[in-house]
Amino acid sequence: MTFISYAQNFEDIRLWRALRYFENGFYIDVGANDPTHDSVTKAFYDRGWHGINVEPVQNYHDALRQQRPRDETLQCIASDQPGEVTFYSIPDTGLSTADPAVAQERKNLGMDVHSLTVKARTLSSICEEHAADRPIHFLKIDVEGHEETVLRGMDFNRFRPWIILIETPWERDHTWEHLVTDAGYQNVLFDGLNSFFLADEHLNLKPAFDLPPCNLDNFQLCKGHALAHPVNPDLETALQRAEHAEAQLRAMQNSRAWRTVQKLRNVLRRA
């Protein structure tokens, strides 16, 4: 069956390559955002997997609850301490953050930044409640500058995601990477947007990350994907109409009535 990719940078294809033989798998998505657009977990959910979505923004939280009934969707952020924190929402984007410095940078760029108070939980407490007695096949973290605080709230001695995927900035000057590598993980790939870490006890999966996605992965990009063609929905509609009109014209040209009309025209021209 063709794999439909929803993730923005083929992350789901790389993960599927490593984990495709495990049925009914489990994921944790910190900063889940939209249930479909640029989602790393959508393709897995469609194949029977389920997991935990951590998403503080109301409209994304509600959409996840509605479209992912098998998942546990929590309206909070992951942090190093429980309680309440200020969160900076940037509507209709994946750029919201709990980091005030990142929020200020984006406000300076003219983005529409809204401050709100949200609940905070540690990843360890989330795992204790929802993933205490099962393997975690992958943990995805996309928190726009809040990575270190998220990681400090996770007990990697007790909870051992097989693969950790963290969206990372271009600068590659992370102060937090040692929190992962010191916990027994190896950085096996940087794809230009994300860092992939493998648990020492699952390094047998490393070959899945050695090559970029290719046609042998038997995948297609989902409809409307940023890398798909045409990108503009209006262009896609126009293309569909043109293809339909072309099909109708071909059908007409192959019909007996069309050939009869053409013969009559040729007779009249010679007359």
C-alpha positions as CSV (number, residue, x, y, z in Angstrom):
1,M,0.0,0.0,0.0
2,T,1.3,3.4,-1.0
3,F,2.5,5.5,2.0
4,I,0.9,9.0,2.1
5,S,3.3,11.5,3.7
6,Y,1.9,14.5,5.6
7,A,5.1,15.6,7.4
8,Q,6.8,18.8,6.1
9,N,10.3,17.3,5.6
10,F,9.6,13.5,5.0
11,E,10.0,12.8,8.7
12,D,7.1,10.3,8.7
13,I,8.8,8.4,5.8
14,R,12.0,8.0,7.7
15,L,10.2,6.8,10.8
16,W,8.0,4.4,8.8
17,R,11.1,2.9,7.3
18,A,12.4,2.1,10.7
19,L,9.0,1.1,12.3
20,R,6.8,-0.3,9.6
21,Y,7.0,-3.9,10.9
22,F,5.5,-3.0,14.3
23,E,1.7,-3.1,14.4
24,N,-0.4,-0.9,16.7
25,G,2.5,1.2,17.6
26,F,2.6,4.2,20.0
27,Y,3.9,7.7,19.7
28,I,4.1,10.9,21.7
29,D,3.7,14.2,19.8
30,V,4.8,17.3,21.8
31,G,3.6,20.4,19.9
32,A,1.3,18.3,17.8
33,N,-0.4,21.4,16.1
34,D,-2.7,20.5,13.2
35,P,-4.0,16.8,13.0
36,T,-3.2,16.7,9.3
37,H,-1.2,19.6,7.9
38,D,2.6,19.0,8.4
39,S,1.7,16.2,10.8
40,V,4.4,13.6,11.6
41,T,1.9,11.3,13.2
42,K,-1.1,11.4,10.8
43,A,0.2,8.6,8.5
44,F,0.8,6.4,11.6
45,Y,-2.7,7.0,12.9
46,D,-4.1,6.0,9.6
47,R,-2.3,2.7,9.9
48,G,-3.8,1.9,13.3
49,W,-1.3,3.5,15.6
50,H,-2.3,5.8,18.4
51,G,-0.6,8.0,21.0
52,I,-0.5,11.1,23.0
53,N,-0.8,14.6,21.5
54,V,0.4,17.6,23.7
55,E,-1.1,20.7,22.2
56,P,-2.1,23.9,24.1
57,V,-3.7,25.9,21.3
58,Q,-7.4,25.6,21.5
59,N,-8.4,25.2,17.9
60,Y,-5.6,22.6,17.2
61,H,-6.5,20.8,20.5
62,D,-10.1,20.6,19.5
63,A,-9.4,19.4,16.0
64,L,-7.1,16.7,17.3
65,R,-9.8,15.6,19.8
66,Q,-12.3,15.4,16.9
67,Q,-10.2,13.8,14.3
68,R,-8.1,11.5,16.5
69,P,-10.5,9.7,18.8
70,R,-8.0,6.8,19.5
71,D,-5.4,9.3,20.7
72,E,-5.1,11.0,24.1
73,T,-5.0,14.7,23.4
74,L,-3.8,17.0,26.3
75,Q,-4.3,20.7,26.3
76,C,-1.1,21.8,28.0
77,I,2.6,22.3,27.3
78,A,5.4,20.0,28.3
79,S,7.8,21.6,30.8
80,D,10.3,20.9,33.6
81,Q,7.8,21.8,36.3
82,P,4.0,21.4,36.6
83,G,1.9,24.5,37.0
84,E,0.8,27.4,34.8
85,V,3.0,29.3,32.3
86,T,2.7,32.1,29.8
87,F,2.4,30.8,26.3
88,Y,2.7,32.9,23.1
89,S,0.2,31.9,20.5
90,I,0.7,32.9,16.8
91,P,-2.7,32.0,15.2
92,D,-2.9,29.7,12.2
93,T,0.8,28.8,12.3
94,G,3.1,26.2,13.8
95,L,5.3,29.0,15.3
96,S,3.7,29.4,18.8
97,T,6.1,29.1,21.6
98,A,6.6,29.1,25.4
99,D,10.0,30.9,25.0
100,P,9.6,34.7,25.6
101,A,12.8,35.5,23.6
102,V,11.5,33.6,20.5
103,A,8.1,35.2,20.9
104,Q,9.7,38.7,21.0
105,E,11.7,37.9,17.9
106,R,8.6,36.9,16.0
107,K,6.7,39.9,17.2
108,N,9.5,42.1,15.9
109,L,9.0,40.5,12.5
110,G,5.4,41.6,12.5
111,M,3.8,38.4,13.6
112,D,0.5,38.4,15.5
113,V,1.6,37.2,18.9
114,H,-1.0,36.6,21.7
115,S,-0.1,35.9,25.3
116,L,-2.2,33.4,27.3
117,T,-1.9,31.3,30.4
118,V,-1.7,27.5,29.9
119,K,-1.3,24.4,32.0
120,A,2.2,22.8,32.1
121,R,3.0,19.2,32.8
122,T,6.3,17.2,32.8
123,L,6.7,14.6,30.2
124,S,7.4,12.1,32.9
125,S,4.0,12.7,34.5
126,I,2.3,12.4,31.1
127,C,4.0,9.1,30.5
128,E,3.2,7.8,34.0
129,E,-0.5,8.4,33.3
130,H,-0.8,7.3,29.7
131,A,2.3,5.2,28.7
132,A,3.5,3.5,31.9
133,D,3.3,-0.1,30.6
134,R,4.0,0.0,26.9
135,P,6.8,0.8,24.5
136,I,7.0,4.3,23.1
137,H,8.1,3.8,19.5
138,F,8.9,7.5,18.9
139,L,8.8,10.8,20.6
140,K,8.5,13.9,18.5
141,I,9.2,17.4,19.9
142,D,8.5,20.6,18.0
143,V,8.3,23.4,20.5
144,E,10.0,26.5,18.9
145,G,12.9,27.1,21.3
146,H,11.4,25.4,24.4
147,E,13.3,22.1,23.8
148,E,15.6,22.1,26.9
149,T,12.7,22.7,29.3
150,V,10.7,19.9,27.8
151,L,13.7,17.5,28.0
152,R,14.4,18.4,31.6
153,G,11.0,17.2,32.5
154,M,11.5,13.6,31.1
155,D,12.9,10.7,33.0
156,F,14.8,8.8,30.3
157,N,15.9,6.1,32.8
158,R,12.2,5.1,33.2
159,F,10.7,5.9,29.8
160,R,12.7,5.0,26.8
161,P,11.3,6.1,23.4
162,W,13.0,4.1,20.7
163,I,13.4,7.2,18.5
164,I,13.4,10.8,19.5
165,L,12.8,13.4,16.8
166,I,13.4,17.1,17.6
167,E,12.9,20.0,15.3
168,T,16.1,22.0,15.6
169,P,17.3,25.4,14.4
170,W,19.8,25.9,11.6
171,E,22.4,27.2,14.0
172,R,23.0,23.7,15.5
173,D,24.2,25.3,18.8
174,H,21.9,23.4,21.1
175,T,22.6,23.6,24.8
176,W,20.2,20.7,25.4
177,E,21.6,17.9,23.2
178,H,23.7,16.4,26.0
179,L,20.5,15.8,27.9
180,V,19.6,13.2,25.2
181,T,23.0,11.8,24.5
182,D,23.9,11.4,28.2
183,A,20.6,9.5,28.6
184,G,21.8,6.8,26.2
185,Y,20.8,8.1,22.8
186,Q,22.9,8.6,19.6
187,N,22.3,11.4,17.1
188,V,22.0,9.4,13.8
189,L,20.7,12.1,11.5
190,F,20.2,15.8,10.9
191,D,17.9,16.3,7.9
192,G,18.2,20.1,7.7
193,L,15.2,20.6,9.9
194,N,15.2,17.8,12.5
195,S,17.6,15.8,14.7
196,F,16.9,12.1,15.0
197,F,18.2,10.2,18.0
198,L,18.2,6.4,18.5
199,A,18.2,4.7,21.9
200,D,21.4,2.7,22.4
201,E,19.2,-0.5,22.8
202,H,17.7,0.1,19.3
203,L,20.7,1.0,17.2
204,N,19.8,-1.9,15.0
205,L,17.3,0.6,13.4
206,K,20.1,2.9,12.3
207,P,20.2,1.7,8.6
208,A,16.7,3.1,8.1
209,F,18.2,6.6,8.5
210,D,21.3,6.1,6.3
211,L,19.7,7.1,3.0
212,P,17.2,9.9,2.2
213,P,13.6,9.0,1.2
214,C,13.4,7.7,-2.4
215,N,11.0,6.1,-4.8
216,L,11.7,2.7,-3.2
217,D,9.8,3.9,-0.2
218,N,6.7,3.8,-2.3
219,F,5.3,7.1,-1.0
220,Q,3.2,10.0,-2.3
221,L,2.8,13.4,-0.8
222,C,-0.6,14.2,0.6
223,K,-3.0,16.5,-1.3
224,G,-2.1,20.1,-0.7
225,H,1.4,19.3,0.6
226,A,3.8,22.3,0.4
227,L,6.2,20.3,-1.9
228,A,3.4,18.9,-4.1
229,H,2.4,20.4,-7.5
230,P,0.4,22.4,-8.1
231,V,0.8,24.2,-4.8
232,N,-2.1,26.7,-5.2
233,P,-5.5,25.0,-4.7
234,D,-7.0,27.3,-7.4
235,L,-4.5,25.9,-9.8
236,E,-5.3,22.4,-8.8
237,T,-9.0,23.0,-9.5
238,A,-8.2,24.6,-12.9
239,L,-6.0,21.6,-13.7
240,Q,-8.8,19.2,-12.9
241,R,-11.2,21.1,-15.0
242,A,-8.8,21.2,-17.9
243,E,-8.2,17.4,-17.6
244,H,-11.9,16.8,-17.6
245,A,-12.5,18.9,-20.6
246,E,-9.6,17.1,-22.5
247,A,-11.1,13.8,-21.6
248,Q,-14.5,14.9,-22.9
249,L,-12.9,16.2,-26.2
250,R,-11.1,12.9,-26.7
251,A,-14.3,10.9,-26.1
252,M,-16.1,13.1,-28.6
253,Q,-13.3,12.7,-31.2
254,N,-13.5,9.0,-30.9
255,S,-17.3,8.9,-31.3
256,R,-19.0,7.9,-34.5
257,A,-21.0,11.2,-34.6
258,W,-17.8,13.2,-34.5
259,R,-16.3,11.2,-37.4
260,T,-19.5,11.7,-39.4
261,V,-19.4,15.5,-38.9
262,Q,-15.8,15.5,-40.0
263,K,-16.6,13.6,-43.2
264,L,-19.5,16.0,-44.0
265,R,-17.2,18.9,-43.6
266,N,-14.7,17.4,-46.0
267,V,-17.4,16.8,-48.6
268,L,-18.6,20.4,-48.3
269,R,-15.1,21.7,-48.7
270,R,-14.7,19.7,-52.0
271,A,-18.1,20.7,-53.4
